[in-house]
Amino acid sequence: MSRIQVVGQLCVDLRPVLGSAGIAAPGELAVVGPMSITMGGAVGNCGRVLADLGVDASLSACIGDDELGEMARRVLGAHHHDVDLDVAPGLATSYTLVVEPAGVDRSFWNHTGANAAFVGDCAVTADRLLHFGYPSLAPSMCADAGAPIVRLFDRAHTEGVATSLDLAFVADNSPVRDVDWATLLSTAVAAADVFCPSWDDLVSCLGLPVNADDAYVSEWADRFLAWGTGIVLITRGARGSYLATAAPDRLRAFAACGLDPDEWAGTRRWQVPEVQGAVTTTNGAGDAYKAAFLSRLVAGDGPDGCLDLAGRVVARYLAGLPLAG
């Protein structure tokens, strides 16, 4: 058994080095740099960071019967001893074109592919925490107001394993754009022991204001706690993150992690990590932060220890430095 199991959306990230903010006009040719190919999505990003931190993690996702699927199996298998990749007949392996011009925030062109076949019926292979992301990019998990998410988390709870839920941006042309996200989240968040969305993700699915002040963000964190989750961690990019936690009784779901409910109860804390050098990429930074946070949570650390490692890891990640340094 692993300490953490990461399940859900997996894709192959294709990230060309563009070198400038200019985009070629139709019919023109632009010279670009080499292509970086990594495993992305919740499973790829979190799995890679946990491996770099020396944390035993198992991975569960869906791939297609194609060359990208074989690449995913090979790359993930080289770093993890427990990788469960179901093959979805007739579907291509998911990929994302990460467009990251110099000096400009990145954008994503994503093909859902085999992630559409992920229904959360994988075996629970962790003994401390199961982390699922992202429902909008694994659309079958959004059926029946998120019932597949609840079933997955209920199976984990039956085995004494805590659960964690992360979101992704809901695109305007997403097949789940018209889902009643308020209803889905109120149900799924109640079944999640950790809820760790980015504010941008919440903006995209709930219609919240982009430039909300800190007080408004903390109000929503309290609302998620009222919906039934135990720990809320909201990330805001360069503006840092906000951590809010429930009362001790709700935190007893983390017994297998050795977490002290009294130490965690009632925490309300902002953190803004300090970047260690020039930013080389922001792609996957949110997953790096959350994976580091969860890696210390399952080791029984207090909130300060979890936030401290998460901040140090994402600072190194943004600067392209080794994470374990």
C-alpha positions in Angstrom: 0.0 0.0 0.0 1.1 3.6 -0.7 0.7 6.6 1.6 -1.1 8.6 -1.1 -3.1 7.5 -4.1 -3.6 10.1 -6.9 -6.6 9.3 -9.2 -8.4 11.0 -12.1 -7.3 13.2 -14.9 -4.0 12.3 -16.7 -2.7 13.8 -19.8 0.6 14.2 -21.8 1.8 17.8 -21.6 3.4 19.1 -24.8 5.1 22.4 -24.1 7.1 24.1 -26.9 9.6 26.7 -25.9 8.2 29.8 -27.7 10.8 32.3 -26.8 8.6 35.4 -27.3 5.1 36.6 -26.7 4.5 36.9 -30.5 2.2 34.5 -32.3 2.6 33.7 -36.0 -0.1 35.1 -38.2 -1.9 32.8 -40.6 0.4 31.6 -43.3 3.5 32.7 -41.5 6.3 30.5 -40.0 7.7 31.2 -36.5 10.9 29.6 -35.2 10.4 28.0 -31.8 12.6 26.0 -29.4 12.5 22.4 -28.3 9.4 20.6 -27.1 9.1 19.5 -23.4 7.0 16.4 -22.9 5.9 15.5 -19.4 3.0 13.7 -17.7 0.4 16.3 -16.7 -3.0 16.6 -15.1 -3.7 15.9 -11.5 -2.2 12.4 -11.8 0.9 13.3 -13.8 1.8 16.5 -11.9 1.1 15.4 -8.4 2.7 12.0 -9.0 5.9 13.5 -10.3 6.2 15.9 -7.4 5.5 13.2 -4.8 8.1 11.0 -6.4 10.6 13.9 -6.4 9.9 14.3 -2.6 10.4 10.6 -2.0 6.8 10.0 -1.1 5.3 6.6 -1.9 2.3 7.2 -4.2 0.1 5.0 -6.3 -1.6 6.3 -9.5 -4.9 5.4 -11.2 -6.2 6.9 -14.5 -7.3 6.0 -18.0 -5.3 6.1 -21.2 -6.0 5.3 -24.9 -4.6 2.4 -26.9 -2.1 4.6 -28.7 1.5 5.8 -28.7 0.8 8.5 -26.1 -0.7 5.9 -23.9 2.4 3.7 -24.1 4.5 6.8 -23.4 2.4 7.5 -20.3 2.7 3.9 -19.1 6.5 3.9 -19.6 7.2 7.3 -18.0 5.0 6.8 -14.9 6.2 3.2 -14.5 9.8 4.4 -14.2 9.0 6.4 -11.1 6.1 4.6 -9.4 5.8 0.9 -8.5 2.0 1.0 -8.4 0.5 2.4 -11.6 -3.1 1.4 -12.7 -3.9 2.7 -16.2 -7.1 1.4 -17.7 -7.1 1.4 -21.5 -10.3 3.0 -22.9 -11.1 1.4 -26.3 -11.8 3.9 -29.1 -10.5 6.9 -27.2 -7.2 8.7 -27.6 -4.9 9.4 -24.7 -5.5 12.8 -23.3 -2.9 15.5 -24.2 -2.5 19.2 -23.5 -0.7 21.8 -25.6 0.7 24.2 -23.0 1.2 27.6 -24.7 3.5 29.7 -22.5 5.0 32.7 -24.4 7.8 34.5 -22.6 6.5 36.9 -20.0 2.9 35.8 -20.5 0.8 33.5 -18.3 0.3 30.0 -19.8 -2.9 28.8 -21.6 -4.0 25.2 -22.3 -5.4 23.4 -25.3 -6.7 20.1 -23.8 -8.1 17.0 -25.5 -10.2 15.1 -22.9 -9.7 11.8 -24.6 -9.6 8.7 -22.4 -10.3 10.8 -19.3 -13.9 10.7 -20.4 -13.9 7.0 -19.5 -12.7 7.4 -15.9 -15.6 6.6 -13.6 -13.7 6.1 -10.3 -14.0 2.4 -10.0 -10.3 1.9 -9.3 -9.2 -0.1 -6.3 -8.2 2.0 -3.2 -4.4 1.4 -3.0 -3.4 4.0 -0.3 -3.6 3.5 3.4 -3.7 7.3 4.3 -5.2 9.5 1.7 -6.8 9.4 -1.8 -6.6 12.5 -3.9 -8.9 13.0 -6.9 -8.7 15.7 -9.6 -10.2 17.0 -11.8 -13.9 16.4 -12.3 -14.4 18.9 -15.2 -11.7 17.0 -17.2 -13.0 13.6 -16.2 -16.6 14.4 -17.2 -18.1 11.0 -16.3 -17.3 11.8 -12.7 -19.8 14.8 -12.9 -22.8 12.6 -13.7 -25.7 12.6 -11.3 -24.5 15.7 -9.5 -21.1 14.1 -8.7 -22.4 10.8 -7.5 -19.3 8.9 -8.8 -17.0 11.2 -6.8 -19.0 10.4 -3.6 -19.0 6.7 -4.3 -15.2 6.8 -4.8 -14.7 8.7 -1.6 -17.1 6.5 0.3 -15.1 3.4 -0.6 -11.9 5.1 0.6 -13.6 6.0 3.9 -14.8 2.5 4.3 -11.1 1.5 4.4 -10.1 4.2 6.8 -8.5 6.4 4.1 -9.0 10.2 4.0 -10.0 11.9 0.8 -9.0 15.0 -1.1 -10.7 16.9 -4.0 -9.1 19.3 -6.5 -10.8 21.2 -9.4 -9.8 22.4 -12.8 -10.9 25.3 -14.9 -14.3 24.7 -16.6 -13.9 25.9 -20.2 -16.8 27.7 -22.0 -16.9 24.8 -24.5 -16.6 22.1 -21.9 -19.1 19.2 -22.1 -19.8 19.9 -18.4 -20.2 23.6 -18.7 -23.9 23.5 -18.0 -23.6 21.2 -15.0 -25.1 22.7 -11.8 -21.7 23.1 -10.2 -23.1 24.6 -6.9 -25.1 21.4 -6.4 -22.3 19.1 -7.5 -19.8 20.8 -5.2 -22.0 21.0 -2.2 -22.3 17.2 -2.4 -18.7 16.3 -3.4 -17.2 18.7 -0.9 -19.1 17.1 1.9 -17.5 13.8 1.0 -14.0 15.2 0.7 -11.9 15.6 3.8 -9.6 18.1 2.0 -10.9 20.5 -0.6 -8.1 22.3 -2.4 -9.3 24.3 -5.5 -7.7 27.3 -7.0 -9.7 30.5 -7.0 -9.6 30.6 -10.8 -11.3 27.2 -10.8 -14.0 28.4 -8.5 -14.5 31.5 -10.7 -15.0 29.3 -13.8 -17.5 26.9 -12.3 -19.4 29.1 -9.7 -19.2 32.5 -11.4 -17.3 34.1 -8.5 -15.5 37.4 -9.1 -11.9 37.1 -10.4 -10.4 39.9 -8.3 -12.0 39.1 -5.0 -10.5 40.5 -1.8 -9.1 38.3 1.0 -12.2 38.6 3.1 -14.4 37.3 0.3 -12.1 34.3 -0.3 -12.1 33.5 3.4 -15.9 33.7 3.4 -16.1 31.0 0.7 -13.6 28.9 2.6 -15.9 29.0 5.6 -18.8 28.1 3.3 -17.0 25.0 2.1 -16.4 24.0 5.7 -20.1 24.5 6.4 -20.8 22.2 3.4 -19.0 19.5 5.4 -15.3 19.3 4.4 -12.5 19.2 7.0 -9.7 21.2 5.4 -9.9 23.9 2.8 -6.8 25.1 0.9 -7.5 27.7 -1.8 -4.6 28.7 -4.0 -4.5 32.1 -5.8 -1.3 32.0 -7.9 1.1 34.8 -7.1 -1.3 36.0 -4.3 -0.6 32.8 -2.3 -3.0 30.5 -0.6 -5.5 30.4 2.2 -5.9 27.6 4.7 -9.1 27.0 6.8 -10.0 24.0 8.9 -13.0 22.6 10.8 -13.5 21.6 14.4 -11.7 18.6 15.9 -14.5 16.1 15.4 -14.5 16.6 11.6 -10.7 16.2 11.5 -10.8 12.7 13.0 -11.2 11.5 9.5 -7.3 11.9 9.3 -6.7 9.3 12.0 -4.6 7.1 9.6 -2.4 10.1 8.9 -1.5 10.6 12.6 -2.9 14.2 12.4 -3.6 15.9 15.7 -7.2 17.3 15.4 -6.7 19.8 18.2 -3.5 21.2 16.6 -5.3 21.7 13.3 -8.8 22.8 14.5 -9.9 26.3 13.7 -6.8 27.2 11.6 -7.1 30.4 9.5 -3.9 31.2 7.7 -2.7 33.0 4.5 0.7 32.2 2.9 2.5 33.8 0.0 5.6 31.8 -1.0 8.7 33.6 -2.0 10.1 32.6 -5.4 13.7 31.5 -5.3 14.9 33.1 -8.6 13.4 34.0 -11.9 10.2 32.1 -12.8 10.8 29.5 -15.5 7.3 28.1 -15.7 4.0 28.2 -13.8 2.7 25.1 -15.5 1.7 22.6 -12.7 2.7 24.9 -9.9 -0.7 24.5 -8.2 -0.4 20.8 -8.2 3.2 21.0 -6.9 2.0 23.1 -4.0 -0.9 20.8 -3.1 1.1 17.6 -3.5 3.8 19.0 -1.1 1.1 20.0 1.4 -0.6 16.6 1.3 2.8 14.8 1.6 3.3 16.4 5.0 -0.3 16.0 6.1 -0.2 12.2 5.6 3.0 12.3 7.7 1.1 13.8 10.6 2.6 17.3 10.5 0.8 20.3 11.8 -0.6 23.1 9.6 2.6 25.2 9.8 4.8 22.3 8.7 2.5 21.5 5.8 2.4 25.1 4.6 6.1 25.6 5.1 7.0 22.6 2.9 4.4 23.5 0.3 5.7 27.1 0.1 9.4 26.0 -0.2 8.5 23.3 -2.9 6.5 25.6 -5.1 9.1 28.4 -4.8 11.7 25.9 -6.2 9.3 24.5 -8.7 8.7 28.0 -10.2 12.4 28.6 -10.5 13.1 25.2 -12.1 15.2 24.0 -9.1 15.3 20.5 -7.7 12.3 20.1 -5.3 14.1 18.1 -2.7 16.8 20.7 -2.3 
